[in-house]
Amino acid sequence: MPILFLVVIAIVAIFIIGASVLLLRRSEEDPLTARIDEFAAREELVSIEDIELSMPITDRIFVPIVRRISDFVIRFTPQTTLERTTRQLQLAGNPRNMSAAEFWIVRGLATVVLGGLVFLMMTRNGAEPTKRILYALGGAALGNYLPAMFLRSMVDRRKQSILKKLPDALDLMTICVDAGLTFNAAMQKVSEKWDDPLSDEFGRVIYEMQLGKSRRQALKDMSERTDVPDVTSFIAAVLQAEQLGVGIGKVLRIQSEQMRVRRRQRAEERAQQAPVKMTFPLVFLIFPSIFIVLLGPAGIQVARSEALKGLTG
């Protein structure tokens, strides 16, 4: 029965993670608008009802319900908590344009669902009331933690993607500027060539500048959205060069070289950390297995010889 209990808990945890993936999946535009544009590109004459029915069930039913409940949640959630969650969602790239209140609704649903399932399972197994409550609290805590863990992993993956792509993007921008393009046109080329978080940020900078925001402010906002030290130093160097009148091509070339050096240093640092990280599996997993394989037969022989001595003695 404990094995069945663990299996059910794992299935529920996978379900909660899958629901979080569906809700946090990247989608910058409204799903209905995207579907209308898709049918317009096909030049098909369909009604709005047919277009709405063609949308996924999460977009038609679950997401609208969550967004309506979020308006109620905002009234009872501390402002500091909402701001902190909004910041985490921003660092994750604003997945599915989810607000902080909507994310807390997802956490609440996961908490209630997992805690209730654990309580029902323990009740069916005939556990004591105290044990039911304790296991249910543990399941609720796990359900509350899983969405936050998934969001933090999205933030970490996005930052690592930006760090990995930044030197290549600076190389491309350097080539574009040396070829006679402006800095804005170089950012546009990066945005058009790749489809990753860094190119999306450059594309957003261009879009904000087209809407009337100054380049200085747009780049500062990009630095805040990414929260990556390398991006911050690059933007600071560009803004300082713009203020002092230094050639942007020279600044880009220097920054590109520095980013490649930093990337190489981070790779060397991880290589140096590998032996330390391998110590635990070596000592507790691999060495015991080797000892069993090497010393097991000898131990069996010693045990047999001792048994034979006992019989003969």
SERO-4910 file (N, C-alpha, C, O; in steps of 0.05 Angstrom, whole numbers):
BEGIN
 pado doro    nc1    nc2    nc3   cac1   cac2   cac3    cc1    cc2    cc3    oc1    oc2    oc3
  Met    A     16    -24      0      0      0      0     17     25      0     10     44    -14
  Pro    A     39     26     15     56     51     13     66     55    -15     69     78    -24
  Ile    A     72     34    -30     82     38    -58     60     50    -75     65     68    -91
  Leu    A     35     40    -71     12     52    -86      8     81    -79      2     98    -96
  Phe    A     12     87    -53     10    115    -44     30    133    -58     23    154    -67
  Leu    A     55    124    -59     76    140    -72     70    143   -102     76    164   -113
  Val    A     60    122   -115     54    123   -143     33    144   -149     35    160   -167
  Val    A     12    144   -133    -10    163   -137      0    191   -132     -7    210   -147
  Ile    A     16    195   -111     27    221   -106     44    231   -129     43    254   -137
  Ala    A     60    213   -141     76    221   -164     59    228   -188     65    247   -202
  Ile    A     37    213   -192     19    219   -215      6    246   -211      5    262   -230
  Val    A     -2    252   -187    -15    278   -181      6    301   -184     -1    322   -195
  Ala    A     30    296   -175     51    317   -178     57    322   -208     60    345   -216
  Ile    A     58    300   -224     62    304   -253     39    319   -265     43    336   -283
  Phe    A     14    314   -256     -9    328   -266     -7    358   -260    -14    374   -277
  Ile    A      1    364   -235      3    393   -228     25    406   -244     21    429   -252
  Ile    A     47    393   -248     68    404   -264     59    409   -293     65    429   -305
  Gly    A     44    389   -304     34    392   -331     14    415   -333     15    430   -353
  Ala    A     -3    419   -313    -21    442   -313     -6    468   -311    -13    487   -324
  Ser    A     15    468   -296     32    492   -294     45    498   -321     47    521   -329
  Val    A     54    477   -335     66    481   -361     46    493   -380     53    512   -395
  Leu    A     21    483   -380      1    494   -398     -5    523   -392     -9    539   -410
  Leu    A     -6    530   -366    -12    558   -359     11    576   -362      7    600   -369
  Leu    A     35    567   -359     59    584   -361     72    582   -388     93    594   -392
  Arg    A     59    568   -407     71    566   -434     72    593   -447     54    610   -444
  Arg    A     94    598   -461     98    624   -473     76    631   -493     71    616   -512
  Ser    A     63    654   -489     43    663   -507     40    693   -503     26    702   -485
  Glu    A     52    709   -520     53    738   -517     27    751   -526     21    773   -517
  Glu    A     11    739   -544    -13    751   -554    -37    736   -545    -36    714   -535
  Asp    A    -60    749   -548    -85    737   -540    -91    712   -557    -89    714   -582
  Pro    A    -99    689   -545   -104    665   -561   -126    669   -582   -123    658   -604
  Leu    A   -147    683   -575   -169    687   -594   -160    703   -618   -166    697   -641
  Thr    A   -144    724   -612   -134    741   -634   -115    725   -652   -116    727   -677
  Ala    A    -98    708   -640    -80    692   -656    -96    672   -674    -89    668   -697
  Arg    A   -117    661   -663   -133    642   -679   -148    656   -701   -151    645   -723
  Ile    A   -158    680   -696   -171    695   -717   -152    702   -740   -159    699   -763
  Asp    A   -127    710   -732   -107    715   -753   -100    690   -769    -95    692   -793
  Glu    A   -101    667   -755    -94    642   -769   -116    636   -790   -109    628   -813
  Phe    A   -141    639   -783   -163    634   -802   -163    655   -824   -170    649   -847
  Ala    A   -155    680   -817   -154    700   -838   -133    694   -858   -136    700   -882
  Ala    A   -110    683   -849    -89    676   -868    -97    654   -886    -88    652   -909
  Arg    A   -115    636   -877   -125    614   -894   -146    624   -913   -154    609   -932
  Glu    A   -156    648   -909   -178    659   -925   -203    642   -924   -216    636   -944
  Glu    A   -209    633   -899   -233    617   -894   -255    634   -881   -248    651   -864
  Leu    A   -280    631   -889   -302    645   -878   -314    628   -856   -328    609   -861
  Val    A   -309    636   -831   -319    622   -808   -330    642   -788   -323    666   -789
  Ser    A   -348    633   -771   -360    651   -751   -342    652   -726   -324    636   -723
  Ile    A   -347    672   -709   -332    675   -684   -336    651   -666   -318    643   -652
  Glu    A   -361    640   -666   -366    617   -650   -349    593   -658   -338    579   -641
  Asp    A   -346    589   -684   -329    567   -693   -300    571   -686   -285    552   -679
  Ile    A   -291    596   -688   -263    602   -681   -259    597   -651   -238    586   -643
  Glu    A   -278    605   -634   -275    601   -605   -275    571   -599   -260    563   -581
  Leu    A   -292    556   -612   -293    527   -607   -267    513   -617   -261    491   -607
  Ser    A   -253    525   -636   -228    512   -645   -205    517   -627   -184    505   -630
  Met    A   -208    535   -607   -187    541   -588   -184    518   -568   -203    503   -564
  Pro    A   -160    514   -556   -157    494   -536   -176    498   -512   -184    521   -507
  Ile    A   -182    477   -498   -201    479   -476   -190    496   -453   -205    509   -438
  Thr    A   -163    497   -450   -151    513   -429   -156    543   -435   -159    559   -417
  Asp    A   -155    551   -461   -159    579   -468   -188    586   -467   -195    610   -462
  Arg    A   -207    567   -472   -235    574   -473   -248    574   -445   -267    589   -440
  Ile    A   -239    556   -428   -254    552   -402   -236    558   -378   -243    576   -362
  Phe    A   -213    545   -376   -198    546   -351   -185    573   -347   -188    585   -326
  Val    A   -172    584   -368   -158    610   -365   -178    632   -359   -172    648   -341
  Pro    A   -201    635   -373   -220    656   -365   -229    654   -336   -233    675   -323
  Ile    A   -234    629   -327   -243    626   -299   -221    636   -280   -227    650   -260
  Val    A   -197    628   -285   -175    636   -268   -172    667   -267   -166    678   -246
  Arg    A   -175    679   -290   -171    708   -292   -194    723   -277   -190    745   -266
  Arg    A   -218    711   -277   -240    724   -262   -236    721   -232   -241    740   -217
  Ile    A   -226    698   -224   -221    694   -195   -198    712   -186   -197    720   -163
  Ser    A   -179    718   -204   -156    734   -197   -164    762   -188   -151    773   -170
  Asp    A   -185    772   -199   -194    799   -191   -203    798   -161   -200    818   -147
  Phe    A   -214    775   -153   -222    773   -125   -198    768   -107   -197    777    -84
  Val    A   -178    754   -117   -154    747   -101   -138    773    -95   -126    775    -74
  Ile    A   -137    791   -114   -120    815   -111   -129    831    -86   -112    844    -74
  Arg    A   -154    830    -79   -164    846    -57   -154    836    -30   -152    852    -11
  Phe    A   -146    810    -28   -138    799     -3   -109    791     -2   -100    780     19
  Thr    A    -94    796    -23    -65    789    -23    -49    814    -17    -54    835    -29
  Pro    A    -29    812      1    -12    835      6      2    846    -19      9    830    -37
  Gln    A      5    872    -21     16    884    -45     45    876    -49     53    872    -72
  Thr    A     60    873    -27     88    864    -30     90    837    -42    108    831    -58
  Thr    A     72    819    -34     72    792    -46     66    792    -76     79    778    -91
  Leu    A     47    808    -83     40    811   -112     63    823   -127     69    814   -150
  Glu    A     76    843   -116     99    855   -130    122    835   -133    135    834   -154
  Arg    A    127    820   -113    149    800   -115    142    778   -135    160    770   -151
  Thr    A    117    769   -136    110    749   -156    110    761   -184    118    748   -203
  Thr    A    101    786   -186    102    799   -213    130    801   -223    136    798   -247
  Arg    A    149    807   -205    177    808   -212    187    781   -222    202    780   -242
  Gln    A    180    760   -209    188    733   -217    176    726   -245    190    714   -261
  Leu    A    151    733   -249    139    728   -275    152    744   -297    156    735   -319
  Gln    A    160    769   -290    174    785   -310    201    773   -317    209    773   -340
  Leu    A    216    763   -297    242    750   -302    238    725   -318    256    716   -333
  Ala    A    215    712   -316    210    687   -331    200    694   -359    196    675   -375
  Gly    A    197    719   -366    189    727   -393    159    731   -396    149    730   -418
  Asn    A    145    737   -374    116    741   -375    102    718   -389     89    723   -409
  Pro    A    105    693   -379     93    671   -393     62    673   -393     50    676   -372
  Arg    A     51    671   -417     22    672   -421      9    697   -410    -15    697   -404
  Asn    A     25    718   -407     15    743   -396      0    739   -370    -20    752   -364
  Met    A     10    720   -354     -3    714   -329      3    735   -308     26    744   -306
  Ser    A    -17    743   -293    -13    762   -272     -5    748   -246     -7    724   -244
  Ala    A      3    764   -226     11    752   -201    -13    738   -187    -10    717   -175
  Ala    A    -37    751   -189    -60    739   -176    -67    712   -189    -75    693   -175
  Glu    A    -65    710   -216    -71    685   -229    -51    663   -221    -58    640   -219
  Phe    A    -26    671   -218     -6    651   -209    -12    641   -181     -9    617   -176
  Trp    A    -21    658   -163    -28    650   -136    -53    633   -136    -56    615   -119
  Ile    A    -71    637   -156    -94    619   -158    -85    591   -166    -95    571   -155
  Val    A    -66    589   -184    -55    563   -192    -42    549   -168    -46    525   -164
  Arg    A    -27    564   -152    -15    552   -128    -36    543   -108    -34    522    -96
  Gly    A    -57    559   -106    -79    552    -87    -93    526    -96    -99    509    -80
  Leu    A    -99    525   -122   -112    501   -133    -95    476   -129   -104    455   -122
  Ala    A    -69    479   -135    -51    456   -131    -49    448   -102    -48    424    -96
  Thr    A    -50    467    -84    -49    461    -55    -73    446    -47    -71    425    -33
  Val    A    -97    455    -55   -122    443    -46   -125    415    -59   -133    396    -45
  Val    A   -119    413    -85   -123    388    -99   -105    366    -88   -114    344    -81
  Leu    A    -79    372    -85    -60    352    -76    -65    345    -46    -64    321    -39
  Gly    A    -71    365    -30    -77    360     -2   -102    343      1   -103    325     18
  Gly    A   -123    350    -14   -148    334    -13   -145    306    -22   -156    288    -10
  Leu    A   -130    301    -43   -125    274    -53   -110    257    -33   -117    234    -28
  Val    A    -90    269    -20    -75    254      0    -93    247     24    -91    225     34
  Phe    A   -110    266     32   -128    261     54   -147    239     48   -153    222     65
  Leu    A   -158    239     23   -177    218     15   -163    191     14   -175    170     23
  Met    A   -139    190      4   -124    164      3   -119    154     31   -122    130     36
  Met    A   -110    171     49   -105    162     77   -131    153     91   -130    135    107
  Thr    A   -153    167     84   -179    158     96   -187    131     86   -197    114    101
  Arg    A   -183    126     60   -190    100     49   -172     78     59   -181     55     62
  Asn    A   -148     85     66   -130     64     77   -135     59    106   -122     41    118
  Gly    A   -153     74    118   -159     70    146   -139     81    166   -135     70    187
  Ala    A   -125    102    158   -104    113    175   -117    129    198   -141    136    197
  Glu    A   -102    134    219   -112    149    242   -117    178    234   -104    188    216
  Pro    A   -135    192    248   -141    219    241   -117    238    242   -114    255    225
  Thr    A   -100    234    261    -76    250    263    -57    246    239    -46    265    228
  Lys    A    -54    221    232    -37    215    209    -49    225    183    -35    234    165
  Arg    A    -76    225    181    -89    236    157    -83    265    154    -75    275    132
  Ile    A    -86    280    176    -81    309    175    -52    315    168    -47    333    153
  Leu    A    -34    300    181     -5    305    175      2    300    146     16    316    134
  Tyr    A     -7    277    136     -1    271    108    -15    291     89     -4    299     68
  Ala    A    -39    300     96    -53    320     79    -39    346     79    -37    360     59
  Leu    A    -28    354    103    -13    379    104     13    377     87     21    396     74
  Gly    A     25    353     88     49    349     71     43    351     42     58    362     26
  Gly    A     20    338     34     12    340      5      5    368     -3     12    377    -25
  Ala    A     -8    383     15    -15    411      9     10    428      6     12    445    -12
  Ala    A     30    423     24     55    438     22     69    432     -5     81    450    -17
  Leu    A     68    406    -13     81    399    -39     66    412    -62     79    422    -81
  Gly    A     40    412    -61     25    425    -82     29    455    -84     29    467   -105
  Asn    A     34    468    -61     40    496    -60     68    502    -70     73    524    -81
  Tyr    A     86    483    -67    114    488    -74    119    483   -104    137    496   -116
  Leu    A    105    464   -116    111    456   -144    109    479   -164    127    482   -180
  Pro    A     87    495   -164     86    517   -183    108    537   -180    120    547   -199
  Ala    A    115    543   -154    137    562   -149    163    551   -159    180    566   -170
  Met    A    168    525   -155    192    512   -164    194    513   -194    215    519   -206
  Phe    A    172    508   -208    171    509   -237    177    537   -247    191    541   -267
  Leu    A    166    558   -234    170    585   -242    200    593   -239    211    606   -256
  Arg    A    212    585   -216    240    590   -212    257    576   -233    278    587   -242
  Ser    A    250    552   -241    265    538   -262    263    553   -288    282    554   -304
  Met    A    239    565   -294    236    580   -319    254    605   -318    266    612   -338
  Val    A    256    618   -295    273    641   -292    302    634   -297    317    647   -311
  Asp    A    311    611   -285    339    603   -288    345    595   -317    366    602   -327
  Arg    A    326    581   -330    331    573   -357    332    597   -376    348    598   -394
  Arg    A    316    617   -370    316    641   -387    342    656   -384    354    666   -403
  Lys    A    352    659   -359    377    673   -355    400    658   -367    418    670   -379
  Gln    A    400    632   -365    422    616   -377    421    618   -408    442    620   -421
  Ser    A    397    619   -419    395    622   -448    405    649   -457    419    651   -478
  Ile    A    399    670   -442    409    697   -449    440    698   -446    453    709   -464
  Leu    A    451    686   -425    480    686   -422    493    671   -444    514    679   -454
  Lys    A    481    649   -452    494    633   -473    493    646   -500    511    643   -517
  Lys    A    472    662   -506    468    674   -532    481    702   -534    484    712   -556
  Leu    A    487    715   -512    496    742   -513    522    746   -529    522    764   -546
  Pro    A    543    730   -526    567    734   -542    562    732   -572    572    748   -588
  Asp    A    545    713   -580    539    710   -609    523    734   -619    528    743   -641
  Ala    A    505    744   -603    489    767   -611    507    791   -614    503    807   -632
  Leu    A    526    795   -595    544    818   -597    562    816   -622    569    836   -635
  Asp    A    570    791   -628    586    788   -653    571    796   -678    581    810   -695
  Leu    A    545    788   -679    529    795   -701    524    825   -702    525    837   -724
  Met    A    520    838   -680    516    866   -679    541    881   -687    540    902   -701
  Thr    A    564    871   -679    590    883   -687    593    882   -717    602    902   -729
  Ile    A    587    859   -729    589    857   -758    570    876   -772    577    889   -792
  Cys    A    546    878   -762    526    896   -774    535    925   -772    532    940   -792
  Val    A    545    933   -749    554    961   -746    578    967   -764    580    988   -775
  Asp    A    597    947   -765    620    951   -783    612    953   -812    625    965   -829
  Ala    A    589    940   -819    580    941   -846    565    966   -853    557    971   -876
  Gly    A    561    983   -833    548   1009   -838    520   1013   -827    508   1034   -831
  Leu    A    510    992   -813    483    995   -801    485   1010   -775    506   1011   -762
  Thr    A    463   1021   -767    461   1035   -741    458   1014   -719    453    990   -724
  Phe    A    460   1023   -694    457   1006   -671    429    994   -670    425    971   -663
  Asn    A    409   1011   -676    381   1002   -676    377    980   -697    363    960   -693
  Ala    A    388    985   -721    386    965   -742    400    939   -735    391    917   -743
  Ala    A    422    941   -721    436    917   -712    419    901   -692    418    876   -693
  Met    A    406    915   -674    388    901   -655    365    888   -670    356    866   -664
  Gln    A    355    901   -691    333    890   -707    342    865   -721    327    845   -724
  Lys    A    367    864   -731    378    840   -744    379    817   -725    373    794   -732
  Val    A    388    822   -700    389    801   -680    361    790   -674    357    766   -672
  Ser    A    342    809   -673    314    800   -668    303    784   -690    287    765   -685
  Glu    A    311    790   -715    300    775   -738    314    748   -742    302    729   -752
  Lys    A    340    746   -734    355    722   -741    349    699   -722    348    676   -731
  Trp    A    345    704   -696    341    682   -677    314    685   -664    301    705   -665
  Asp    A    306    663   -651    282    662   -636    288    651   -608    286    627   -603
  Asp    A    297    668   -591    305    662   -564    299    685   -546    292    707   -556
  Pro    A    301    682   -519    295    705   -501    310    730   -507    299    752   -505
  Leu    A    336    728   -513    352    752   -518    342    767   -543    340    791   -543
  Ser    A    337    752   -565    327    765   -589    300    777   -585    293    798   -596
  Asp    A    283    764   -568    257    775   -561    260    802   -546    245    820   -551
  Glu    A    280    803   -529    284    828   -514    294    850   -532    285    873   -529
  Phe    A    311    844   -551    320    864   -570    296    873   -587    294    897   -593
  Gly    A    279    854   -595    256    862   -611    237    879   -595    224    898   -606
  Arg    A    235    874   -569    217    891   -552    229    919   -549    214    938   -548
  Val    A    255    921   -548    268    947   -546    262    964   -571    255    987   -569
  Ile    A    264    951   -595    258    964   -620    228    973   -620    222    995   -629
  Tyr    A    211    955   -611    182    961   -611    176    985   -593    160   1002   -600
  Glu    A    188    985   -569    183   1007   -550    194   1034   -561    182   1055   -557
  Met    A    217   1032   -575    227   1057   -587    209   1067   -610    206   1091   -613
  Gln    A    197   1049   -624    178   1057   -645    153   1070   -633    140   1087   -646
  Leu    A    146   1063   -608    123   1074   -595    130   1101   -582    112   1114   -571
  Gly    A    155   1110   -583    162   1136   -572    180   1136   -548    189   1157   -539
  Lys    A    187   1112   -538    205   1112   -515    234   1116   -524    242   1107   -546
  Ser    A    249   1130   -508    277   1135   -515    294   1110   -514    287   1091   -500
  Arg    A    315   1109   -530    332   1085   -530    345   1080   -503    347   1057   -494
  Arg    A    352   1101   -490    365   1099   -463    345   1085   -444    353   1067   -429
  Gln    A    320   1094   -443    301   1083   -425    294   1054   -433    290   1037   -416
  Ala    A    291   1049   -459    284   1023   -468    306   1002   -461    300    980   -453
  Leu    A    331   1010   -464    353    992   -456    354    988   -426    360    966   -417
  Lys    A    349   1008   -410    348   1005   -381    326    986   -373    329    969   -355
  Asp    A    303    988   -386    281    970   -380    288    941   -388    280    923   -374
  Met    A    303    938   -409    312    912   -417    330    900   -396    328    876   -389
  Ser    A    348    916   -385    366    907   -364    350    898   -339    358    878   -327
  Glu    A    329    912   -332    313    905   -309    297    879   -314    294    863   -296
  Arg    A    288    876   -339    272    852   -345    289    827   -345    279    805   -338
  Thr    A    314    829   -354    331    805   -356    344    798   -329    347    775   -322
  Asp    A    354    819   -315    368    815   -289    392    797   -293    397    780   -276
  Val    A    407    801   -315    431    786   -320    455    805   -318    454    825   -333
  Pro    A    475    800   -302    497    819   -298    511    826   -325    518    849   -329
  Asp    A    515    806   -342    529    812   -367    512    831   -385    524    849   -398
  Val    A    486    827   -386    469    846   -401    470    873   -389    471    893   -403
  Thr    A    470    875   -363    471    901   -349    497    915   -355    496    940   -361
  Ser    A    519    902   -354    545    914   -361    546    923   -390    557    944   -396
  Phe    A    535    907   -408    535    914   -436    518    939   -441    527    957   -455
  Ile    A    495    940   -429    477    963   -433    490    988   -421    488   1010   -432
  Ala    A    503    985   -397    516   1008   -385    538   1018   -403    542   1042   -405
  Ala    A    554   1000   -415    575   1009   -433    564   1023   -458    575   1043   -467
  Val    A    542   1013   -469    530   1026   -492    519   1054   -485    523   1073   -500
  Leu    A    506   1056   -462    495   1082   -454    517   1102   -448    515   1126   -455
  Gln    A    539   1092   -436    562   1110   -431    575   1119   -457    583   1142   -459
  Ala    A    578   1101   -476    590   1108   -501    572   1128   -516    583   1147   -529
  Glu    A    546   1124   -514    528   1143   -527    530   1171   -514    528   1191   -528
  Gln    A    534   1172   -488    536   1197   -474    562   1211   -479    563   1236   -482
  Leu    A    584   1196   -482    610   1208   -486    617   1211   -516    637   1223   -522
  Gly    A    601   1200   -533    606   1203   -562    626   1183   -573    638   1188   -594
  Val    A    631   1161   -559    650   1140   -568    636   1124   -590    612   1120   -590
  Gly    A    652   1114   -609    641   1098   -631    629   1072   -621    641   1057   -605
  Ile    A    604   1067   -629    590   1043   -619    602   1017   -629    601    997   -615
  Gly    A    615   1018   -652    628    994   -663    651    984   -645    654    960   -640
  Lys    A    667   1003   -635    689    996   -618    679    985   -591    690    966   -581
  Val    A    658    997   -581    646    987   -556    635    959   -559    639    942   -542
  Leu    A    622    954   -581    611    927   -586    633    906   -589    630    884   -579
  Arg    A    654    914   -602    677    895   -605    689    888   -578    695    865   -573
  Ile    A    693    908   -562    705    903   -535    686    886   -518    695    867   -505
  Gln    A    661    893   -518    641    878   -503    639    849   -512    636    831   -496
  Ser    A    641    845   -538    639    818   -549    663    801   -540    659    778   -532
  Glu    A    686    813   -540    710    798   -530    707    792   -500    714    770   -492
  Gln    A    698    811   -485    695    807   -456    674    785   -451    678    769   -432
  Met    A    652    785   -466    632    764   -461    642    737   -468    635    717   -454
  Arg    A    658    734   -489    669    708   -495    688    699   -473    689    675   -466
  Val    A    704    717   -463    722    710   -441    706    701   -416    713    681   -404
  Arg    A    685    716   -410    668    708   -387    655    681   -391    653    665   -372
  Arg    A    646    676   -415    634    650   -421    654    627   -418    648    606   -407
  Arg    A    679    632   -427    700    612   -423    706    608   -394    710    585   -385
  Gln    A    707    629   -379    712    627   -350    690    612   -335    696    597   -317
  Arg    A    665    617   -343    643    602   -330    645    573   -336    639    556   -319
  Ala    A    653    566   -361    656    538   -368    679    525   -352    677    502   -343
  Glu    A    701    540   -349    723    529   -333    715    526   -304    723    507   -290
  Glu    A    699    545   -294    690    543   -266    673    519   -262    676    505   -241
  Arg    A    655    513   -280    639    489   -278    655    464   -280    649    444   -267
  Ala    A    676    464   -297    693    441   -299    708    436   -273    712    413   -265
  Gln    A    716    458   -259    730    455   -234    711    444   -212    720    431   -193
  Gln    A    685    451   -214    665    442   -194    657    413   -198    646    401   -180
  Ala    A    662    402   -222    653    375   -228    664    354   -208    649    337   -199
  Pro    A    691    354   -202    701    333   -183    687    335   -156    682    314   -143
  Val    A    682    359   -147    669    362   -120    641    351   -121    632    338   -102
  Lys    A    626    357   -143    599    347   -145    598    317   -149    578    304   -142
  Met    A    619    305   -160    619    276   -164    626    261   -139    624    236   -138
  Thr    A    634    275   -118    643    261    -93    620    245    -81    624    222    -73
  Phe    A    597    258    -78    574    244    -65    566    219    -80    564    198    -67
  Pro    A    560    220   -106    553    194   -119    575    174   -119    570    149   -118
  Leu    A    600    183   -120    623    163   -119    624    149    -92    626    125    -91
  Val    A    622    164    -71    625    153    -44    601    136    -36    604    114    -24
  Phe    A    577    145    -41    553    132    -31    539    114    -51    522     98    -43
  Leu    A    547    115    -77    533     98    -97    552     80   -112    548     56   -114
  Ile    A    574     92   -122    591     76   -140    611     58   -123    613     35   -129
  Phe    A    624     70   -103    643     54    -87    630     31    -73    641      9    -73
  Pro    A    606     34    -60    593     10    -48    588    -12    -69    591    -36    -62
  Ser    A    580     -4    -93    575    -24   -113    600    -39   -121    601    -63   -124
  Ile    A    622    -24   -124    648    -36   -130    657    -55   -108    667    -77   -113
  Phe    A    654    -46    -83    661    -63    -60    645    -89    -60    655   -110    -53
  Ile    A    619    -87    -66    602   -111    -66    611   -130    -88    613   -154    -83
  Val    A    618   -119   -111    626   -136   -134    653   -149   -128    657   -173   -133
  Leu    A    672   -134   -117    699   -144   -112    701   -161    -87    713   -182    -87
  Leu    A    689   -152    -66    692   -165    -40    670   -185    -34    672   -201    -15
  Gly    A    648   -184    -50    626   -202    -44    633   -231    -47    628   -246    -28
  Pro    A    645   -240    -69    653   -268    -70    673   -276    -48    670   -298    -37
  Ala    A    692   -259    -42    711   -266    -20    696   -268      6    702   -286     22
  Gly    A    677   -251     11    661   -253     36    645   -279     38    643   -291     59
  Ile    A    634   -287     14    619   -312     14    637   -336     20    630   -354     34
  Gln    A    661   -335      8    681   -357     13    689   -358     42    690   -379     54
  Val    A    693   -334     54    701   -334     82    678   -344    100    682   -359    119
  Ala    A    653   -337     93    630   -347    108    627   -377    106    621   -390    125
  Arg    A    632   -388     82    630   -417     78    652   -431     94    647   -452    106
  Ser    A    676   -420     93    698   -433    107    693   -433    137    699   -452    151
  Glu    A    682   -411    147    675   -410    176    653   -429    183    654   -442    204
  Ala    A    634   -432    164    613   -452    169    624   -480    170    616   -497    187
  Leu    A    641   -486    151    653   -513    150    670   -518    175    669   -541    185
  Lys    A    685   -499    184    700   -502    209    682   -508    233    688   -525    250
  Gly    A    660   -494    233    641   -499    255    629   -527    254    625   -539    275
  Leu    A    625   -538    230    614   -565    228    634   -586    235    629   -605    250
  Thr    A    659   -582    225    680   -601    231    690   -600    259    698   -620    271
  Gly    A    689   -575    271    698   -573    299    678   -585    318    682   -584    342
***
